[in-house]
Amino acid sequence: MKIKLIGEPEVIMSNSESRHNYFGWPTIIKLQNGRIAVGASGFRLDHVCPFGKGVLSFSDDEGKSFSSPVPIIDTVLDDRDVGLCPFGKSGLIVTSFNNTREMQRDHANEQDEKIKNYIYSYLDIITDEEEEKALGAEFRISFDNGITFGKIYKSPVTSPHGPIELKDGSILWVGASFRKNDVFTNIDEYIAAYKLDTESGSMNYIGRVPDIFENGKKLQFSEPYAFQLNDGTIICHLRSETNFTLYQTVSKDNGKIWSVPEKLLPDNGGAPAHIIEHSSGTLISLYSFRQEPFEIRAMFSEDNGKTWDKDYTLYVNGVSDDLGYPSTTELSDGSLLTVFYAKETEDSPCVIMSQKWDIIL
């Protein structure tokens, strides 16, 4: 397998005229009407702050240009990773999650005094009732390709790139149990599959990924993404927080029973992942490598995920490990468009970038 980069990386989301100019954790999808949509968390001060909003941008020219980002999920808390799931004839699910005021105060303490006071002054006006109403993993549903949205629903699980539509038209969300302070306790965390009813917004438990242990300790999994093959098999890639790498688990029964996760990459090999199938039949999984020189990488499978050809580099950052969460869509000509977040310079805020590329079989 070879890859061919087409053009240079381009910034597609930023807010350079404002202090609220940090963007992160994007997802890209092609809607049923042919438009491309990119979701991300934007209008932020930093990696953690209370001002994050789940935003959407659209492209009508195959990713050559994008509309200005507009908020879709904007609670009183820090709305983070934005996942996208097109479904049916014109449906779109947008997902996000947030954390407590306590966590945000803890991170504000790491800022300079003026920024800390700015963040504290905002957090101080949020009531306990407002926090309770907003706190959680969130999603909104559109039935007109992302033009209008219904109310915010809550989910018991969260994942950076959201749920998927199965071959039978149902919506499967494989996610990690929500952690209100983003802290692993090694007690109740799990990866589980739920069916999402788009008419009611209800979530129904389907099955759970088995826990695994190394050296007597439970591996902490998070940030899964699932993909269904043509034969109905569901492949899911999991981020291991324990050693920042990827594991794979498989379900043959629409998410009820999952195989014991198997390690795909060495320790610190990179995560989290997003999986698509190219029109050639090749499976592609994208992930970030956060060791120097800080890269966006891809791996490929020609045998439905049984084996993977790994560590192809799409982008080299060279200045910061605050990057990643790549996702990809196929364009009309068979080429690919990947989005991710990264810093352009060591001192600049993160922005959403895109890279067009192709695979050479």
Secondary structure, 3 states (H helix, E strand, C coil): CEEEEEEEEEEEECCCCCCCCEEEEEEEEECCCCCEEEEEEEEECCCCCCCCEEEEEEECCCCCCCCCCEEEECCCCCCCCCEEEEECCCEEEEEEECCCHHHHHHHHCCCCHHHHHHHHHHHCCCCHHHHHHHCCEEEEEECCCCCCCCCCEEECEECCCCCEECCCCCEEEEEEECCCCCCCCCCCCCEEEEEECCCCCCEEEEEECCCCEECCEECCEEEEEEEECCCCCEEEEEEECCCCEEEEEEECCCCCCCCCCEECCCCCCCCCCEEEECCCCCEEEEEEECCCCCEEEEEEECCCCCCCEEEEEEEECCCCCCCEEEEEEECCCCCEEEEEEEECCCCCCEEEEEEEEEEEC
